[in-house]
Amino acid sequence: MKEEKDARAAGTYETIDRLFEEGTAGKEELKELIEGRNEAAAEYLFEKARIRQQEHFGKRIYLRGLIEFTNYCKNDCYYCGIRRGNRAAQRYRLTEDEILDCCRVGYDLGFRTFVLQGGEDPFFTTERLRRIVSSIKERWPDCALTLSVGERPYEDYLALRQAGADRYLLRHETADREHYRKLHPPEMSWEHRISCLRDLKQIGYQVGAGMMLQSPYQTTDHIVTDLEFLKELQPDMIGIGPFIPHKDTPFRDRTAGTAELTLFLIGILRLMLPQALIPATTALGTIDPRGREKGILAGANVIMPNLSPSGVRGKYLLYDGKICTGDEAAECHACLERRMKAIGYEIVVSRGDSPRAQAHRAPRSES
C-alpha cells in the first residue's frame, strides 16, 4: 500500500516536472495529476507556476476595468443568473454616456484596459457597439479595449475589430459537445461557440477562452479535454472559475465548485500556456475571501475590478453571492495595491498585452 502511494506521488511530481519543461503531458497523466492532487503536490505545482509566471511577466499584476453594461440576454443557459428565463432579474442597460463615464473614472485610477461585458442583448446592435468602441478609442487611444458580448456573426466581429476593439473574451465553458448540451438549451451549439472562437483568432483579436470548473455533470475527463483544447487554441487570455449556483436557475441546488481545484488548474494552465494572461477571477474571490491572492500565487497575473456604476453592480448576478462592493469596487484601487504588495507583487499601469500579442500587435491605423 505504501509502495503504491509512493509511486503515485512520484508520478504526480514527474507530471508537474514534464509540464514545467515541455508545457504538455498525456491525457492519462493529466487525469491522474488532477485526481491525485494533494496539498504538497499543489505547493510544488504553484512553485513551478510562479517561475514561469515571473519569467514572462515579473511580479507585475495587470488590472482590467470591468464594465458590465447590460444584463439583458437572449440566451437561456441553465447556470446563468441573467438567463432569459429569469423573470426575477432586475434588468438594466447603461447608456453610451454612462459607459464613457466609467472609462473616464477608470482611466484616472490608472486602468489602461477596459472590458465591456454584457449578455447577448439584441438592443446593442453592431452599429451601436461600433459607435461605443470608436468613442472609447478616440478618447483613450493608449488603452486596450476588450469586448465580451457573446456569439456573433463573423462580419460583426470584423466590424468591431475595425472600429478599434483589441481583445475578445468568449469562454467556451466546456470543450465536450455532450457536456455543453447539458449546460445549454437546444438552440445553442458547441460547434457554433468553437467556430466563433476560431473566427475571432482569424480576424486578429487577442482572444480569451476558458471554462467553469465543477459545473454540473463535469468529469475529470471533461477537464482534461478542456486543457487539450486550450493548448491547441493558444488563447492570449484564459478565464477559469468555479461553478457557483444561482437561486433562479435550473441548477440552483447543485453543489458549488471549489477554490482548491480552481487554483490547481490555474497552476497547470500557467505551465501549459506560460505566456497567457490568466485572471484571478471574481468567482474565485467570491468563493474564498483571499481567492485573488491565492490565484496570483498559483500563477495568475490579472485582476478585473468592477468599474460599473454602483447602482447596477448588484444586478449583474451570474451566480449567487457575487462580490460587488468593497474591494470589488474599482474605487478601492489602493486596497488592491496593498493586497498585492502584501504577497510580493505590484499593480502596474499598463495595457498588459501578452508577450505574443506585443510581438504581433499592429499599429492602430491598421487595426
Helices and strands as residue ranges (DSSP letters): H 2-22, H 27-35, H 39-57, E 60-63, E 65-70, H 96-109, E 113-118, H 126-139, E 144-148, H 154-163, E 167-169, H 177-183, H 190-203, E 206-209, E 212-213, H 220-233, E 237-238, E 241-242, H 259-272, H 282-287, H 291-297, E 302-303, H 310-313, G 326-328, G 330-332, H 333-342, E 346-348, H 355-360, G 364-366
